[in-house]
Amino acid sequence: EWFSNEATKLTSDLILNKNITLKTDVDNLDQYGRTLGYIFTDDGALINQKLLEMGAGEYFLDNQNIKYQKEFISSAETAHKQGLGMWKTCGPCNVKGNYDIHGRRYYHLPSYRHHDQVVINLDKGDRFLCGEEYAIKAGFTRARE
């Protein structure tokens, strides 16, 4: 994935040579068997949130692990609006991906006449996407113009 090297460096800068604590929520593993958790440093900083604030990752909806969902969404939205981190490197990330009422995923290109009316709700699984190719790779289908 693009920006992975930068995100790895930012993560290292935040936690290297620090004591960290991993706390889990409802689910402690994802569907692939990877550990899910919240990473805290001794000074109380929530590393997951810091990375979102810096644009070093995307927020993905999780209906089970919601303890810090509001904070994560706010941080992710702010980083996107300010064009930080990954949002800066991909250019204008103005392809909008959202779910319809039936759970189908569609992406909306900036050239579409209704693009500006499409609202992205991260708490519903919607996403900002960096280009049509990325939208397709993420499983979204082109919306009708």
N, C-alpha and C positions, 0 to 999 in steps of 0.2 A: 504494500500500500504506500501511496505517496505520503510524505511527511513522517514516516515511521522512524527514520534515523534521527530526525530532529526531536520527535517526541521522546525517544529513548534517551537522548542527551538531556532534555529538560527534566525527565524523571530522575535520572542519575544526579543531576544538580540539586534536586530537591531532597533526595533521601540518602545520598552517599555519605558515609561516616556519621550517620545519625541513628539514634534508636527509634525504631518504628514499632507500631502496634497494628495488627490486623484484626479488625472486628467484622464479623459476618452478620447477615440479616436473616431473613426467612430461608433463603436458599444459599448454601455455601458453595455450590458447584453449578456451572452452566451446563448446557446440553452436550458439550464436548468433554466434560470432566475437568474443566479448568476452575480454579478457585476464584470465587467472587468475594469481594470484601471491600471494606473501607480502610484506607491506610492513613494512620495518624502519626505525626512526629511528636516527640516529647513536649514541644511547645504548643501542642493542641491543633496544629495545622492539619486540615483534611486534604491530603495530597490529591485525591480524586477531583475535588473541586478546584484546587489550584491549577491542575492540568487543563481543565475545561476553561478556566479563566484566561489562560495563556493561549487558548486555541490549539492545544496539543492533542485534541481528541474530540470526538463527537459524543453527544448524549444519545443513548439508545434507551427507549422505553423498556422498563422492566416492571411488570405488574405485581411482582412479589416483593422485591427489595426496594422499598419506597421511602426508607427512613430519611434520606437527604434529597429526595426527588426535587423538591421546590428549589433548593439551593443549587443543585446541579443544572436544572433548566435555566434558572436565572443567569448563571455563570456562562453557560453555553450560548445563550441568546446574546449576551453582552459581547462575548468574544466575536461572534459572527457579525454583529452590527458594527463593531469597531475594526473589523478586518484583521484580527490578530492571528498569529501562528499559521496554521494550515489554511485559514480563510484568506490570508494574505497571499500565500504562495499559489493558490489555484486561480487567482484572478477573481473577478466578481462571481461569487458562488450564488447565482440568482436563479438557478433551476430549482423549482419547488416540488418536493415529493410529498404527496399526502394520500391518506386512505379515504375511500368513499364509505358510505354508510353500510356497504356490504363487505368491507374489509379488503377490497381490491386496492392495489397501489398504482397511482398514476403520477407522472411527472409533467410539469408545466414549464414550457420554455418562455423566456422573457419576451419573445416576439408574439406570444399568444395574446389576444385582445383582453382576456380575463385574468391574465397573470397577476396584475396588481391587486385584484380582489381575492386571490387565493391566500388564505391565512395558514401559516405554519404553526401548529400546536404540538410542541415536542412531547407534551404529556399525553398525546393521542397517537404517538408513533410517527408523526410527520417529520420530514428532514429537509434541510437545505442540502443541495447537491451541486457539486462542482463539475457541471457539464453533462451533456446527454449520455456520453459513453459511461460515465460513472453511475448515472441514474439507471441505465439498463443493467449494468453489472450488479447494482444493489437490488435488482428485482422489480423495478418500477416499469410500467408500460406508458407509452406516450399518450397523453390525454388528447381529446379532440380539440381542435382550435375553435 
